[in-house]
Amino acid sequence: MNSIPQRPMLTIDGSQKSGSGTIVRCAVALAALLGEELSLTNIRARRDQPGLRPQHLQAVEAVAHLVCAEMDGARVGSSRLRFRPSGPIRGGTHLWDIGTAGSTTLLAMTLLPVAAFAREPCSFRLQGGLFQDFAPSAYHLQHVLLSLLEQLGLQAQIRIVRPGYVPKGGGIIEMEVQPMDGPLRALSLVHPGKAERVWGVALSSHLEGRRVSDRMAERCRRNLAAAGLDASIEVAYDRTALQPGAALAVFARTDAGCIFGADGAGAPRRPSVAIAHTVARRLMDDLESGGTVDRHAADQLVIYGALAEGTTEYVVPSVTEHVETNCWLAREILGADVDLVDRHVRIRGIGYRRTG
């Protein structure tokens, strides 16, 4: 009787490329989809606080729950993780609290590709931070990534229930994901086009008396108008967050079907006009770069292109460590054919379909 050859365990060195939590989140999500055992070593070895942090651990535990995975090394500070999925991806309702101001957006983005291939719809209620530096905001997920993924056939929505800021967190988002019937479609965005619609949201919590949202929106509109962009920015004031805070996000859709976004969060002694200037500048830089996606979607789309059926193509504003990292993971884990030449990303996907 001939034995069935087994693929060697996936082994990923977390100190490679960006050496960031992106490797943890992406590698675990892809191992869950493949149903294959994963060994992660040197987790975030080059960071000031190496190893798993609470937000990374929560992401790993959440994915493990979806695929009934066993784990070794799943604790804060751990530099090694063994992840062994043992079941099909489960649907249903799931609740997770990061327990800190760690990004709920990054947690949602870890769960999203896994939930897309569940047997039933998935509903998530996630608690933590919604707006902070060094992570795309919940608004960006809502208006940019999910809109782009809709073009690939993935149906998902998020709702902001309560804003959450550094350091208390306590923000809540809800995400609904519909299962795919077949593989994702490839995405082709090779021409940037011209901006035909620009919009945004200026949000602040417990700061209505200081007109923070109004001042962010007004200055951002003025900065964008100077570049020839007529923006419609919603002004929102919130009284439900656990602490005062502010966030600004602006978006642009072009006549070629490209969607760009930029965002920024408030911080102590960070003036509202500075937030507005930074966010407007980021959006204009990405629009003027000749890219067809923004700096966040540039790396976020790689994994979906690698899973899709057909060839995905787009142009990034610049080649970042995160873009290079996700291209590397798509090759190493999925075996996708990924080319990154200058700023042009070309991915021949594996046509992944739900199994089990």
TORKOL-4160 file (C-alpha; in steps of 0.2 Angstrom, whole numbers, padded with zeros to 4 digits, m for minus):
356
<pt num="1" X="0000" Y="0000" Z="0000"/>
<pt num="2" X="0007" Y="0017" Z="m0005"/>
<pt num="3" X="0008" Y="0030" Z="0008"/>
<pt num="4" X="0002" Y="0048" Z="0003"/>
<pt num="5" X="0016" Y="0060" Z="0004"/>
<pt num="6" X="0014" Y="0074" Z="0017"/>
<pt num="7" X="0020" Y="0092" Z="0014"/>
<pt num="8" X="0034" Y="0097" Z="0026"/>
<pt num="9" X="0028" Y="0109" Z="0040"/>
<pt num="10" X="0027" Y="0127" Z="0035"/>
<pt num="11" X="0042" Y="0136" Z="0043"/>
<pt num="12" X="0043" Y="0155" Z="0043"/>
<pt num="13" X="0057" Y="0165" Z="0051"/>
<pt num="14" X="0048" Y="0180" Z="0059"/>
<pt num="15" X="0064" Y="0191" Z="0059"/>
<pt num="16" X="0065" Y="0191" Z="0040"/>
<pt num="17" X="0059" Y="0206" Z="0029"/>
<pt num="18" X="0049" Y="0218" Z="0039"/>
<pt num="19" X="0051" Y="0208" Z="0055"/>
<pt num="20" X="0035" Y="0214" Z="0061"/>
<pt num="21" X="0018" Y="0208" Z="0067"/>
<pt num="22" X="0012" Y="0207" Z="0049"/>
<pt num="23" X="0022" Y="0191" Z="0047"/>
<pt num="24" X="0013" Y="0183" Z="0062"/>
<pt num="25" X="m0005" Y="0188" Z="0057"/>
<pt num="26" X="m0003" Y="0184" Z="0038"/>
<pt num="27" X="0006" Y="0167" Z="0041"/>
<pt num="28" X="m0006" Y="0161" Z="0053"/>
<pt num="29" X="m0021" Y="0166" Z="0042"/>
<pt num="30" X="m0013" Y="0157" Z="0027"/>
<pt num="31" X="m0009" Y="0142" Z="0037"/>
<pt num="32" X="m0027" Y="0141" Z="0043"/>
<pt num="33" X="m0033" Y="0142" Z="0025"/>
<pt num="34" X="m0022" Y="0128" Z="0019"/>
<pt num="35" X="m0025" Y="0118" Z="0034"/>
<pt num="36" X="m0006" Y="0115" Z="0037"/>
<pt num="37" X="0005" Y="0116" Z="0052"/>
<pt num="38" X="0015" Y="0131" Z="0054"/>
<pt num="39" X="0031" Y="0135" Z="0064"/>
<pt num="40" X="0035" Y="0153" Z="0067"/>
<pt num="41" X="0052" Y="0158" Z="0075"/>
<pt num="42" X="0061" Y="0174" Z="0080"/>
<pt num="43" X="0044" Y="0183" Z="0081"/>
<pt num="44" X="0046" Y="0202" Z="0080"/>
<pt num="45" X="0065" Y="0199" Z="0084"/>
<pt num="46" X="0070" Y="0216" Z="0078"/>
<pt num="47" X="0057" Y="0226" Z="0088"/>
<pt num="48" X="0059" Y="0236" Z="0104"/>
<pt num="49" X="0047" Y="0224" Z="0113"/>
<pt num="50" X="0051" Y="0207" Z="0103"/>
<pt num="51" X="0039" Y="0192" Z="0103"/>
<pt num="52" X="0020" Y="0192" Z="0103"/>
<pt num="53" X="0011" Y="0207" Z="0110"/>
<pt num="54" X="m0007" Y="0206" Z="0116"/>
<pt num="55" X="m0014" Y="0212" Z="0099"/>
<pt num="56" X="m0004" Y="0198" Z="0090"/>
<pt num="57" X="m0009" Y="0185" Z="0102"/>
<pt num="58" X="m0027" Y="0190" Z="0101"/>
<pt num="59" X="m0026" Y="0188" Z="0082"/>
<pt num="60" X="m0018" Y="0171" Z="0083"/>
<pt num="61" X="m0031" Y="0165" Z="0096"/>
<pt num="62" X="m0045" Y="0171" Z="0085"/>
<pt num="63" X="m0039" Y="0162" Z="0070"/>
<pt num="64" X="m0036" Y="0147" Z="0080"/>
<pt num="65" X="m0054" Y="0147" Z="0086"/>
<pt num="66" X="m0060" Y="0147" Z="0068"/>
<pt num="67" X="m0051" Y="0132" Z="0063"/>
<pt num="68" X="m0050" Y="0122" Z="0080"/>
<pt num="69" X="m0031" Y="0124" Z="0080"/>
<pt num="70" X="m0019" Y="0118" Z="0094"/>
<pt num="71" X="m0005" Y="0130" Z="0098"/>
<pt num="72" X="0012" Y="0130" Z="0107"/>
<pt num="73" X="0020" Y="0146" Z="0113"/>
<pt num="74" X="0004" Y="0156" Z="0112"/>
<pt num="75" X="0008" Y="0169" Z="0126"/>
<pt num="76" X="0013" Y="0187" Z="0127"/>
<pt num="77" X="0032" Y="0189" Z="0124"/>
<pt num="78" X="0034" Y="0172" Z="0115"/>
<pt num="79" X="0047" Y="0172" Z="0101"/>
<pt num="80" X="0041" Y="0155" Z="0094"/>
<pt num="81" X="0023" Y="0148" Z="0089"/>
<pt num="82" X="0017" Y="0131" Z="0083"/>
<pt num="83" X="0000" Y="0132" Z="0075"/>
<pt num="84" X="m0009" Y="0116" Z="0070"/>
<pt num="85" X="m0026" Y="0118" Z="0062"/>
<pt num="86" X="m0037" Y="0103" Z="0064"/>
<pt num="87" X="m0054" Y="0107" Z="0057"/>
<pt num="88" X="m0064" Y="0116" Z="0043"/>
<pt num="89" X="m0067" Y="0135" Z="0045"/>
<pt num="90" X="m0082" Y="0138" Z="0056"/>
<pt num="91" X="m0094" Y="0152" Z="0053"/>
<pt num="92" X="m0106" Y="0159" Z="0066"/>
<pt num="93" X="m0104" Y="0174" Z="0079"/>
<pt num="94" X="m0088" Y="0178" Z="0087"/>
<pt num="95" X="m0083" Y="0190" Z="0100"/>
<pt num="96" X="m0065" Y="0196" Z="0104"/>
<pt num="97" X="m0058" Y="0209" Z="0116"/>
<pt num="98" X="m0040" Y="0214" Z="0113"/>
<pt num="99" X="m0039" Y="0221" Z="0131"/>
<pt num="100" X="m0028" Y="0236" Z="0125"/>
<pt num="101" X="m0029" Y="0249" Z="0112"/>
<pt num="102" X="m0021" Y="0237" Z="0100"/>
<pt num="103" X="m0029" Y="0239" Z="0082"/>
<pt num="104" X="m0046" Y="0230" Z="0080"/>
<pt num="105" X="m0043" Y="0234" Z="0061"/>
<pt num="106" X="m0028" Y="0223" Z="0060"/>
<pt num="107" X="m0037" Y="0210" Z="0070"/>
<pt num="108" X="m0052" Y="0211" Z="0057"/>
<pt num="109" X="m0039" Y="0210" Z="0043"/>
<pt num="110" X="m0032" Y="0194" Z="0050"/>
<pt num="111" X="m0049" Y="0186" Z="0051"/>
<pt num="112" X="m0056" Y="0192" Z="0035"/>
<pt num="113" X="m0047" Y="0180" Z="0022"/>
<pt num="114" X="m0050" Y="0165" Z="0033"/>
<pt num="115" X="m0069" Y="0170" Z="0036"/>
<pt num="116" X="m0071" Y="0172" Z="0017"/>
<pt num="117" X="m0069" Y="0154" Z="0015"/>
<pt num="118" X="m0079" Y="0148" Z="0030"/>
<pt num="119" X="m0094" Y="0136" Z="0027"/>
<pt num="120" X="m0106" Y="0148" Z="0034"/>
<pt num="121" X="m0107" Y="0167" Z="0036"/>
<pt num="122" X="m0096" Y="0175" Z="0050"/>
<pt num="123" X="m0101" Y="0189" Z="0062"/>
<pt num="124" X="m0087" Y="0197" Z="0072"/>
<pt num="125" X="m0088" Y="0209" Z="0087"/>
<pt num="126" X="m0071" Y="0216" Z="0090"/>
<pt num="127" X="m0065" Y="0227" Z="0104"/>
<pt num="128" X="m0049" Y="0238" Z="0106"/>
<pt num="129" X="m0042" Y="0253" Z="0097"/>
<pt num="130" X="m0049" Y="0259" Z="0081"/>
<pt num="131" X="m0038" Y="0275" Z="0078"/>
<pt num="132" X="m0020" Y="0275" Z="0081"/>
<pt num="133" X="m0003" Y="0278" Z="0073"/>
<pt num="134" X="0005" Y="0264" Z="0063"/>
<pt num="135" X="m0011" Y="0255" Z="0058"/>
<pt num="136" X="m0024" Y="0259" Z="0045"/>
<pt num="137" X="m0040" Y="0265" Z="0053"/>
<pt num="138" X="m0057" Y="0256" Z="0054"/>
<pt num="139" X="m0063" Y="0269" Z="0041"/>
<pt num="140" X="m0049" Y="0264" Z="0029"/>
<pt num="141" X="m0055" Y="0246" Z="0030"/>
<pt num="142" X="m0073" Y="0251" Z="0028"/>
<pt num="143" X="m0071" Y="0263" Z="0013"/>
<pt num="144" X="m0055" Y="0256" Z="0004"/>
<pt num="145" X="m0050" Y="0238" Z="0007"/>
<pt num="146" X="m0068" Y="0231" Z="0008"/>
<pt num="147" X="m0073" Y="0241" Z="m0008"/>
<pt num="148" X="m0058" Y="0234" Z="m0017"/>
<pt num="149" X="m0061" Y="0216" Z="m0011"/>
<pt num="150" X="m0079" Y="0218" Z="m0018"/>
<pt num="151" X="m0072" Y="0219" Z="m0035"/>
<pt num="152" X="m0064" Y="0202" Z="m0031"/>
<pt num="153" X="m0081" Y="0195" Z="m0026"/>
<pt num="154" X="m0078" Y="0196" Z="m0007"/>
<pt num="155" X="m0094" Y="0202" Z="0002"/>
<pt num="156" X="m0090" Y="0210" Z="0019"/>
<pt num="157" X="m0096" Y="0225" Z="0029"/>
<pt num="158" X="m0090" Y="0233" Z="0045"/>
<pt num="159" X="m0099" Y="0245" Z="0057"/>
<pt num="160" X="m0091" Y="0256" Z="0069"/>
<pt num="161" X="m0101" Y="0254" Z="0086"/>
<pt num="162" X="m0089" Y="0264" Z="0097"/>
<pt num="163" X="m0073" Y="0274" Z="0094"/>
<pt num="164" X="m0058" Y="0269" Z="0103"/>
<pt num="165" X="m0041" Y="0278" Z="0105"/>
<pt num="166" X="m0024" Y="0276" Z="0113"/>
<pt num="167" X="m0021" Y="0273" Z="0127"/>
<pt num="168" X="m0038" Y="0266" Z="0134"/>
<pt num="169" X="m0045" Y="0257" Z="0118"/>
<pt num="170" X="m0062" Y="0251" Z="0121"/>
<pt num="171" X="m0068" Y="0254" Z="0103"/>
<pt num="172" X="m0080" Y="0242" Z="0095"/>
<pt num="173" X="m0082" Y="0237" Z="0077"/>
<pt num="174" X="m0094" Y="0224" Z="0070"/>
<pt num="175" X="m0089" Y="0214" Z="0054"/>
<pt num="176" X="m0100" Y="0203" Z="0043"/>
<pt num="177" X="m0092" Y="0191" Z="0030"/>
<pt num="178" X="m0101" Y="0181" Z="0017"/>
<pt num="179" X="m0093" Y="0165" Z="0012"/>
<pt num="180" X="m0086" Y="0163" Z="m0005"/>
<pt num="181" X="m0094" Y="0150" Z="m0017"/>
<pt num="182" X="m0078" Y="0149" Z="m0028"/>
<pt num="183" X="m0061" Y="0157" Z="m0029"/>
<pt num="184" X="m0058" Y="0176" Z="m0028"/>
<pt num="185" X="m0057" Y="0185" Z="m0045"/>
<pt num="186" X="m0041" Y="0193" Z="m0050"/>
<pt num="187" X="m0040" Y="0212" Z="m0049"/>
<pt num="188" X="m0032" Y="0223" Z="m0063"/>
<pt num="189" X="m0029" Y="0241" Z="m0059"/>
<pt num="190" X="m0015" Y="0247" Z="m0070"/>
<pt num="191" X="m0021" Y="0265" Z="m0074"/>
<pt num="192" X="m0023" Y="0277" Z="m0060"/>
<pt num="193" X="m0036" Y="0289" Z="m0069"/>
<pt num="194" X="m0042" Y="0305" Z="m0062"/>
<pt num="195" X="m0050" Y="0308" Z="m0045"/>
<pt num="196" X="m0069" Y="0310" Z="m0048"/>
<pt num="197" X="m0075" Y="0309" Z="m0030"/>
<pt num="198" X="m0067" Y="0314" Z="m0014"/>
<pt num="199" X="m0075" Y="0312" Z="0003"/>
<pt num="200" X="m0071" Y="0309" Z="0021"/>
<pt num="201" X="m0075" Y="0309" Z="0040"/>
<pt num="202" X="m0068" Y="0320" Z="0053"/>
<pt num="203" X="m0072" Y="0312" Z="0070"/>
<pt num="204" X="m0069" Y="0317" Z="0088"/>
<pt num="205" X="m0075" Y="0311" Z="0105"/>
<pt num="206" X="m0079" Y="0322" Z="0120"/>
<pt num="207" X="m0072" Y="0337" Z="0110"/>
<pt num="208" X="m0087" Y="0346" Z="0103"/>
<pt num="209" X="m0084" Y="0361" Z="0114"/>
<pt num="210" X="m0067" Y="0364" Z="0105"/>
<pt num="211" X="m0075" Y="0361" Z="0088"/>
<pt num="212" X="m0061" Y="0349" Z="0084"/>
<pt num="213" X="m0070" Y="0339" Z="0070"/>
<pt num="214" X="m0075" Y="0355" Z="0062"/>
<pt num="215" X="m0058" Y="0362" Z="0062"/>
<pt num="216" X="m0050" Y="0346" Z="0055"/>
<pt num="217" X="m0063" Y="0345" Z="0041"/>
<pt num="218" X="m0061" Y="0364" Z="0037"/>
<pt num="219" X="m0042" Y="0363" Z="0036"/>
<pt num="220" X="m0042" Y="0347" Z="0026"/>
<pt num="221" X="m0054" Y="0353" Z="0013"/>
<pt num="222" X="m0044" Y="0369" Z="0011"/>
<pt num="223" X="m0028" Y="0359" Z="0008"/>
<pt num="224" X="m0036" Y="0347" Z="m0004"/>
<pt num="225" X="m0044" Y="0362" Z="m0013"/>
<pt num="226" X="m0027" Y="0370" Z="m0016"/>
<pt num="227" X="m0023" Y="0354" Z="m0025"/>
<pt num="228" X="m0039" Y="0355" Z="m0036"/>
<pt num="229" X="m0049" Y="0342" Z="m0026"/>
<pt num="230" X="m0066" Y="0346" Z="m0020"/>
<pt num="231" X="m0069" Y="0336" Z="m0004"/>
<pt num="232" X="m0085" Y="0332" Z="0005"/>
<pt num="233" X="m0080" Y="0329" Z="0023"/>
<pt num="234" X="m0093" Y="0323" Z="0036"/>
<pt num="235" X="m0091" Y="0331" Z="0053"/>
<pt num="236" X="m0095" Y="0319" Z="0067"/>
<pt num="237" X="m0095" Y="0321" Z="0086"/>
<pt num="238" X="m0096" Y="0306" Z="0098"/>
<pt num="239" X="m0099" Y="0305" Z="0117"/>
<pt num="240" X="m0098" Y="0286" Z="0119"/>
<pt num="241" X="m0079" Y="0283" Z="0118"/>
<pt num="242" X="m0070" Y="0279" Z="0135"/>
<pt num="243" X="m0059" Y="0295" Z="0132"/>
<pt num="244" X="m0057" Y="0310" Z="0122"/>
<pt num="245" X="m0049" Y="0307" Z="0105"/>
<pt num="246" X="m0049" Y="0312" Z="0086"/>
<pt num="247" X="m0047" Y="0304" Z="0069"/>
<pt num="248" X="m0048" Y="0310" Z="0051"/>
<pt num="249" X="m0050" Y="0300" Z="0036"/>
<pt num="250" X="m0051" Y="0305" Z="0017"/>
<pt num="251" X="m0054" Y="0295" Z="0002"/>
<pt num="252" X="m0054" Y="0297" Z="m0017"/>
<pt num="253" X="m0061" Y="0287" Z="m0031"/>
<pt num="254" X="m0054" Y="0289" Z="m0049"/>
<pt num="255" X="m0063" Y="0287" Z="m0066"/>
<pt num="256" X="m0052" Y="0271" Z="m0068"/>
<pt num="257" X="m0060" Y="0262" Z="m0053"/>
<pt num="258" X="m0045" Y="0265" Z="m0041"/>
<pt num="259" X="m0049" Y="0269" Z="m0023"/>
<pt num="260" X="m0037" Y="0279" Z="m0012"/>
<pt num="261" X="m0037" Y="0283" Z="0007"/>
<pt num="262" X="m0027" Y="0292" Z="0020"/>
<pt num="263" X="m0030" Y="0294" Z="0038"/>
<pt num="264" X="m0023" Y="0300" Z="0054"/>
<pt num="265" X="m0027" Y="0300" Z="0073"/>
<pt num="266" X="m0026" Y="0313" Z="0087"/>
<pt num="267" X="m0013" Y="0313" Z="0101"/>
<pt num="268" X="m0008" Y="0324" Z="0115"/>
<pt num="269" X="m0002" Y="0341" Z="0109"/>
<pt num="270" X="m0005" Y="0336" Z="0091"/>
<pt num="271" X="m0016" Y="0351" Z="0084"/>
<pt num="272" X="m0031" Y="0347" Z="0073"/>
<pt num="273" X="m0023" Y="0358" Z="0059"/>
<pt num="274" X="m0008" Y="0346" Z="0060"/>
<pt num="275" X="m0019" Y="0331" Z="0058"/>
<pt num="276" X="m0028" Y="0339" Z="0043"/>
<pt num="277" X="m0012" Y="0344" Z="0035"/>
<pt num="278" X="m0004" Y="0326" Z="0037"/>
<pt num="279" X="m0019" Y="0317" Z="0030"/>
<pt num="280" X="m0022" Y="0328" Z="0015"/>
<pt num="281" X="m0004" Y="0327" Z="0011"/>
<pt num="282" X="m0004" Y="0308" Z="0012"/>
<pt num="283" X="m0019" Y="0307" Z="0000"/>
<pt num="284" X="m0011" Y="0319" Z="m0012"/>
<pt num="285" X="0006" Y="0310" Z="m0012"/>
<pt num="286" X="m0002" Y="0294" Z="m0016"/>
<pt num="287" X="m0013" Y="0301" Z="m0030"/>
<pt num="288" X="0001" Y="0310" Z="m0037"/>
<pt num="289" X="0013" Y="0295" Z="m0037"/>
<pt num="290" X="0006" Y="0286" Z="m0052"/>
<pt num="291" X="0001" Y="0272" Z="m0041"/>
<pt num="292" X="m0016" Y="0263" Z="m0043"/>
<pt num="293" X="m0018" Y="0259" Z="m0025"/>
<pt num="294" X="m0014" Y="0269" Z="m0009"/>
<pt num="295" X="0001" Y="0265" Z="0003"/>
<pt num="296" X="m0010" Y="0254" Z="0014"/>
<pt num="297" X="m0019" Y="0244" Z="0001"/>
<pt num="298" X="m0002" Y="0241" Z="m0008"/>
<pt num="299" X="0002" Y="0227" Z="0004"/>
<pt num="300" X="m0015" Y="0222" Z="0010"/>
<pt num="301" X="m0020" Y="0216" Z="m0008"/>
<pt num="302" X="m0005" Y="0205" Z="m0010"/>
<pt num="303" X="m0013" Y="0190" Z="m0001"/>
<pt num="304" X="m0029" Y="0191" Z="m0010"/>
<pt num="305" X="m0021" Y="0192" Z="m0027"/>
<pt num="306" X="m0011" Y="0177" Z="m0022"/>
<pt num="307" X="m0027" Y="0167" Z="m0017"/>
<pt num="308" X="m0037" Y="0173" Z="m0032"/>
<pt num="309" X="m0039" Y="0164" Z="m0049"/>
<pt num="310" X="m0030" Y="0173" Z="m0063"/>
<pt num="311" X="m0017" Y="0187" Z="m0063"/>
<pt num="312" X="m0019" Y="0202" Z="m0052"/>
<pt num="313" X="m0010" Y="0218" Z="m0057"/>
<pt num="314" X="m0008" Y="0235" Z="m0049"/>
<pt num="315" X="0005" Y="0249" Z="m0046"/>
<pt num="316" X="0010" Y="0254" Z="m0028"/>
<pt num="317" X="0015" Y="0272" Z="m0023"/>
<pt num="318" X="0031" Y="0265" Z="m0016"/>
<pt num="319" X="0039" Y="0248" Z="m0012"/>
<pt num="320" X="0038" Y="0247" Z="0007"/>
<pt num="321" X="0045" Y="0233" Z="0018"/>
<pt num="322" X="0026" Y="0228" Z="0021"/>
<pt num="323" X="0024" Y="0226" Z="0002"/>
<pt num="324" X="0040" Y="0216" Z="0001"/>
<pt num="325" X="0035" Y="0205" Z="0016"/>
<pt num="326" X="0018" Y="0200" Z="0009"/>
<pt num="327" X="0025" Y="0196" Z="m0008"/>
<pt num="328" X="0038" Y="0185" Z="0001"/>
<pt num="329" X="0024" Y="0176" Z="0011"/>
<pt num="330" X="0013" Y="0174" Z="m0004"/>
<pt num="331" X="0028" Y="0164" Z="m0012"/>
<pt num="332" X="0034" Y="0155" Z="0003"/>
<pt num="333" X="0017" Y="0149" Z="0010"/>
<pt num="334" X="0005" Y="0149" Z="m0005"/>
<pt num="335" X="0018" Y="0146" Z="m0019"/>
<pt num="336" X="0010" Y="0160" Z="m0029"/>
<pt num="337" X="0020" Y="0167" Z="m0043"/>
<pt num="338" X="0023" Y="0186" Z="m0038"/>
<pt num="339" X="0033" Y="0198" Z="m0048"/>
<pt num="340" X="0038" Y="0215" Z="m0040"/>
<pt num="341" X="0047" Y="0226" Z="m0054"/>
<pt num="342" X="0049" Y="0244" Z="m0050"/>
<pt num="343" X="0032" Y="0248" Z="m0042"/>
<pt num="344" X="0022" Y="0236" Z="m0053"/>
<pt num="345" X="0015" Y="0221" Z="m0043"/>
<pt num="346" X="0010" Y="0206" Z="m0054"/>
<pt num="347" X="0003" Y="0191" Z="m0045"/>
<pt num="348" X="m0003" Y="0174" Z="m0053"/>
<pt num="349" X="m0015" Y="0167" Z="m0040"/>
<pt num="350" X="m0017" Y="0149" Z="m0035"/>
<pt num="351" X="m0036" Y="0149" Z="m0037"/>
<pt num="352" X="m0039" Y="0144" Z="m0019"/>
<pt num="353" X="m0056" Y="0136" Z="m0015"/>
<pt num="354" X="m0064" Y="0131" Z="0001"/>
<pt num="355" X="m0061" Y="0113" Z="0006"/>
<pt num="356" X="m0071" Y="0103" Z="0018"/>
